[in-house]
């Protein structure tokens, strides 16, 4: 919600604004009408033999003279792979509305318990249930059409009288999902007005991500230089752990098919900074132990042990905040939060375990090796 009378809708990856508008601007135009199968066959034959008589100058369907009063011609449309309505054939429906869509309370897709085929289930209010039961009871064996904005979107054969809980079958999974959306959106009891509509193009998105990646590269290079300049060879250990941390983060994001947005890049940059901070805490602990006169091996072990809970406390509180943001935030905030949460886990792993493993392999397990953790003599 935005304010008292506005709704913010974010649809990632939506390439067809017209389809979005067709959902948002549903305004009570969904109705159920009976199909006249005999006249439908006659209509299709007539249009096939007289292609010039199909449309008027304004693009509307011409109503042939042989259609009696109370019957109208309509197009049957099916959504293609891009979600755009595609005319399949022509049908004749009753001009009288059998049931208005304002009586719909809910609609969802499901699976037939016997055939396993996709179905659409929708619920009517009490008044609509009475109207629909009377309609279906008197037209058992006939075909009923779901008409939205003058377009027939679906047709089904009535097998028995139906009251409030309705199930329509005979669709693919995609068609069932689209029909459920139509039923939920086209019969809104109010009219929605689109006050503004914006689309972030691929070029703008690529430029933003490219700028973010450059920021990561520059920041990473500066961190590597600074860590080596301050902590000597031990700084290179932190740099190696930092590069491994970045590799793990990108790998996990790719494995879960997360989209790399500008906010995700911001999460990557922040996580790299936090990962360096973790190594700084460990190194300063080790330097403190060396000042107390302990050996390099003892300083490494004690430094990691003492830094463990300090690091865990700081990162646990951060990851809790990240998880809350990933559940309650908007789409852009979720991208940042997801990246931050993944980065925290990988940075803790690389700092506490990978760095420790490298120190053990280069110093603790090899005689004569000295720990270089500062350019100054401690």
C-alpha positions in Angstrom: 0.0 0.0 0.0 1.1 3.6 -0.7 -1.0 6.1 1.1 -4.7 5.6 1.6 -5.8 4.9 -2.0 -2.8 3.6 -3.9 -1.3 0.1 -4.4 2.3 -0.5 -5.5 2.7 -3.5 -7.7 6.2 -4.8 -8.6 6.4 -7.5 -11.3 10.0 -8.7 -12.1 10.6 -9.8 -15.6 7.3 -8.7 -17.0 7.9 -7.9 -20.7 4.3 -7.2 -21.7 2.8 -4.1 -20.2 -0.5 -4.8 -22.0 -0.9 -8.1 -20.2 -0.3 -6.5 -16.8 -2.8 -3.8 -17.6 -5.4 -6.4 -18.6 -5.1 -7.9 -15.1 -5.0 -4.6 -13.2 -7.9 -3.0 -15.1 -10.4 -5.7 -14.6 -13.7 -3.9 -13.7 -16.6 -6.3 -13.4 -16.4 -7.4 -17.1 -16.2 -11.1 -16.3 -19.5 -13.0 -17.0 -20.7 -16.5 -17.7 -22.8 -17.2 -20.7 -24.3 -20.2 -22.5 -22.9 -21.3 -25.8 -25.2 -22.3 -28.8 -23.2 -25.1 -30.4 -25.4 -25.4 -33.4 -25.2 -21.7 -34.3 -21.5 -21.8 -33.6 -20.9 -24.3 -36.3 -23.0 -22.3 -38.7 -21.1 -19.1 -37.8 -17.7 -20.6 -38.4 -18.8 -21.9 -41.8 -20.2 -18.5 -42.7 -17.0 -16.6 -41.7 -14.8 -19.1 -43.5 -16.9 -18.7 -46.7 -17.1 -14.9 -46.3 -13.8 -13.6 -44.9 -14.7 -10.0 -45.8 -17.8 -10.2 -43.5 -15.9 -11.1 -40.3 -15.0 -7.6 -39.1 -16.4 -4.1 -39.3 -14.4 -1.0 -40.2 -13.8 -0.4 -36.5 -12.4 -3.9 -36.0 -15.5 -5.3 -34.2 -17.0 -8.6 -35.2 -19.9 -8.4 -37.6 -23.1 -9.9 -36.4 -24.5 -12.0 -39.3 -28.2 -11.6 -40.1 -29.0 -15.3 -39.5 -28.3 -14.9 -35.8 -31.6 -14.6 -33.9 -32.3 -12.0 -31.3 -30.6 -12.8 -28.0 -27.6 -14.4 -29.7 -24.2 -12.7 -30.4 -21.0 -13.8 -32.1 -17.8 -13.6 -30.0 -14.2 -14.7 -30.5 -12.6 -17.5 -28.5 -9.1 -16.5 -27.4 -6.2 -18.5 -26.0 -3.0 -17.0 -24.5 0.2 -17.8 -26.4 3.6 -18.5 -24.9 4.1 -14.7 -24.3 0.7 -14.3 -22.6 -0.9 -12.5 -25.5 -4.5 -13.3 -26.5 -4.6 -15.2 -29.8 -7.9 -15.7 -31.7 -8.6 -19.4 -32.1 -12.2 -19.6 -33.4 -15.6 -18.0 -33.3 -18.6 -19.0 -31.0 -22.2 -17.9 -30.6 -23.2 -17.1 -27.0 -26.4 -15.9 -25.4 -26.6 -12.1 -25.1 -28.2 -12.6 -21.6 -25.7 -12.9 -18.8 -26.0 -16.2 -17.0 -23.9 -15.2 -14.0 -22.0 -11.9 -13.3 -18.4 -12.2 -12.1 -19.0 -9.9 -9.2 -20.3 -13.0 -7.3 -16.8 -14.7 -7.4 -15.1 -14.8 -4.0 -11.9 -16.8 -4.9 -10.3 -18.8 -7.6 -7.3 -21.2 -7.6 -5.8 -24.0 -9.7 -5.8 -27.6 -8.6 -5.6 -31.2 -9.8 -8.4 -33.6 -10.5 -8.2 -36.4 -8.0 -9.2 -39.1 -10.6 -7.6 -38.0 -13.9 -4.7 -35.9 -12.4 -5.4 -33.2 -15.0 -5.2 -29.5 -14.0 -8.5 -27.8 -13.0 -9.7 -24.4 -11.9 -11.7 -24.2 -8.7 -13.7 -21.1 -7.8 -16.0 -20.1 -5.0 -19.2 -18.1 -5.4 -21.1 -16.1 -2.7 -24.5 -17.3 -1.6 -26.5 -15.2 -4.1 -24.2 -16.3 -6.9 -24.5 -19.9 -5.9 -28.2 -19.8 -6.2 -28.1 -18.2 -9.6 -25.4 -20.6 -10.8 -27.3 -23.6 -9.6 -30.4 -22.6 -11.4 -28.4 -21.9 -14.6 -26.5 -25.2 -14.6 -29.4 -27.3 -13.5 -31.4 -26.2 -16.6 -28.5 -26.6 -19.0 -27.0 -30.0 -18.2 -25.1 -31.2 -21.2 -24.7 -27.7 -22.7 -21.6 -25.7 -23.0 -20.9 -22.6 -20.9 -18.4 -19.9 -21.7 -16.3 -17.6 -19.5 -16.4 -14.2 -21.2 -14.0 -11.4 -20.2 -14.3 -8.0 -21.9 -16.3 -9.6 -24.8 -13.7 -12.3 -25.3 -14.5 -15.9 -24.7 -11.6 -17.1 -22.5 -12.7 -20.6 -21.7 -15.6 -23.1 -22.3 -16.7 -26.1 -20.4 -19.5 -28.7 -20.6 -22.0 -28.7 -17.7 -22.3 -32.2 -16.2 -24.6 -31.4 -13.3 -26.2 -28.7 -11.3 -23.5 -26.7 -9.4 -24.0 -24.3 -6.6 -21.2 -22.4 -4.9 -18.1 -24.6 -5.3 -17.3 -24.8 -9.1 -14.6 -26.8 -10.8 -13.7 -26.4 -14.5 -11.4 -28.8 -16.3 -10.1 -29.4 -19.8 -7.1 -27.2 -19.7 -3.3 -27.5 -19.6 -1.5 -26.4 -16.5 -0.6 -23.0 -18.1 -4.2 -22.4 -19.3 -5.6 -23.3 -15.9 -3.2 -20.9 -14.2 -4.1 -18.1 -16.6 -7.8 -18.7 -16.2 -7.5 -18.6 -12.4 -5.7 -15.2 -12.8 -8.5 -14.0 -15.0 -11.2 -15.1 -12.6 -9.4 -13.4 -9.7 -8.6 -10.1 -11.4 -11.3 -9.4 -14.0 -14.3 -9.3 -11.6 -13.0 -6.7 -9.2 -15.8 -4.8 -7.6 -14.0 -1.5 -8.2 -12.3 0.1 -11.1 -8.5 0.4 -10.8 -6.8 3.4 -12.5 -3.1 3.0 -13.3 -1.6 6.3 -12.2 2.0 5.5 -13.4 3.8 2.6 -14.9 7.6 2.3 -15.2 9.8 -0.4 -16.7 13.5 -0.7 -16.0 15.0 -1.6 -19.4 17.8 -4.2 -19.9 20.3 -1.5 -20.8 19.8 0.5 -17.6 20.0 -2.7 -15.6 23.2 -3.8 -17.3 24.8 -0.4 -16.8 23.9 -0.4 -13.1 25.3 -3.9 -12.5 28.4 -3.1 -14.6 29.1 0.0 -12.4 28.5 -2.2 -9.3 31.0 -4.8 -10.5 33.6 -2.1 -11.1 33.1 -0.9 -7.6 33.7 -4.5 -6.3 36.9 -4.8 -8.4 38.3 -1.5 -7.2 37.3 -2.1 -3.6 38.7 -5.6 -3.6 42.0 -4.4 -5.1 42.3 -1.6 -2.4 41.6 -4.1 0.4 44.2 -6.6 -0.9 46.8 -3.9 -1.0 45.9 -2.5 2.4 45.9 -5.9 4.1 49.3 -6.8 2.7 50.7 -3.3 3.6 49.5 -3.6 7.2 49.7 -7.3 8.1 52.6 -8.5 5.9 52.3 -12.1 4.6 49.3 -12.7 7.0 47.5 -10.1 5.0 47.9 -12.3 1.9 46.2 -15.1 3.8 43.2 -12.8 4.5 43.2 -11.7 0.9 43.1 -15.4 -0.2 40.2 -16.1 2.2 38.5 -12.9 0.8 38.7 -14.2 -2.8 37.4 -17.6 -1.8 34.6 -15.9 0.0 33.6 -14.0 -3.2 33.8 -17.2 -5.2 31.5 -19.0 -2.7 29.0 -16.2 -2.7 28.7 -16.0 -6.5 28.5 -19.8 -6.7 25.6 -20.0 -4.2 23.8 -17.1 -5.9 24.2 -18.9 -9.2 23.1 -22.3 -7.8 19.9 -20.8 -6.5 19.3 -18.8 -9.7 19.3 -15.4 -7.9 19.2 -12.4 -10.2 22.2 -10.1 -9.8 20.6 -6.7 -9.2 22.1 -3.4 -8.1 21.0 -4.1 -4.5 22.6 -7.5 -4.7 25.9 -6.0 -5.8 25.6 -3.6 -2.8 25.2 -6.7 -0.6 28.3 -8.2 -2.1 30.3 -5.1 -1.4 29.1 -4.8 2.2 29.9 -8.5 2.8 33.4 -8.2 1.5 34.0 -5.3 3.9 32.6 -7.4 6.8 34.8 -10.3 5.8 37.9 -8.2 6.1 36.7 -6.9 9.5 36.5 -10.5 10.7 40.1 -11.1 9.7 41.3 -7.9 11.3 39.7 -9.0 14.6 41.5 -12.4 14.4 44.9 -10.8 13.5 44.7 -8.2 16.3 44.0 -11.0 18.8 47.0 -13.0 17.5 49.2 -9.9 17.8 48.0 -9.4 21.4 49.0 -12.9 22.3 52.4 -12.5 20.8 53.0 -9.4 22.8 52.4 -11.5 25.9 55.4 -13.6 24.9 53.6 -16.7 23.6 54.9 -18.7 20.7 53.6 -18.3 17.2 51.7 -21.6 17.4 50.1 -20.7 20.7 49.3 -17.2 19.6 47.5 -18.5 16.5 45.4 -21.0 18.5 44.5 -18.6 21.3 43.8 -15.7 18.9 41.3 -17.8 16.9 39.7 -19.1 20.1 39.3 -15.7 21.6 38.0 -14.1 18.4 35.5 -16.9 17.7 32.6 -15.7 19.9 33.2 -12.0 19.2 32.8 -12.8 15.5 29.9 -15.1 16.0 27.9 -12.6 18.1 28.4 -9.8 15.6 27.5 -12.0 12.6 24.5 -13.8 14.2 22.8 -10.4 14.9 23.4 -9.3 11.4 22.1 -12.5 9.8 18.9 -12.3 11.9 18.3 -8.8 10.5 19.1 -10.0 6.9 16.6 -12.9 7.3 13.9 -10.6 8.5 14.5 -8.2 5.6 14.4 -11.1 3.1 10.9 -12.1 4.4 9.3 -8.7 4.9 11.2 -6.4 2.5 10.3 -5.4 -1.0 11.8 -7.1 -4.0 14.9 -4.8 -4.1 15.4 -5.1 -0.4 15.1 -8.9 -0.6 17.9 -9.1 -3.2 20.2 -7.2 -0.8 19.2 -9.2 2.2 19.6 -12.6 0.5 23.1 -11.6 -0.7 24.0 -10.3 2.7 22.9 -13.5 4.5 24.8 -15.8 2.1 27.9 -13.5 2.4 27.8 -13.6 6.2 27.8 -17.4 6.3 30.6 -17.7 3.7 32.8 -15.0 5.3 32.6 -16.6 8.7 33.5 -19.9 7.2 36.5 -18.5 5.3 37.8 -16.4 8.1 37.4 -18.9 11.0 38.2 -22.1 9.2 40.0 -21.5 5.9 42.4 -18.9 7.4 43.0 -21.1 10.4 43.8 -24.0 8.1 46.3 -21.9 6.1 48.0 -20.7 9.3 48.3 -24.3 10.6 49.7 -25.5 7.3 52.3 -22.8 6.9 53.3 -22.2 10.5 52.0 -24.6 13.1 52.7 -27.8 11.1 56.1 -26.7 9.7 59.2 -26.3 11.9 61.3 -23.2 11.5 58.4 -21.2 9.9 57.8 -17.8 11.5 54.5 -16.0 11.6 54.6 -12.7 9.7 51.7 -10.7 10.9 53.2 -7.2 10.8 56.0 -5.3 9.2 57.1 -4.0 12.5 58.9 -6.2 15.0 56.6 -7.2 17.9 
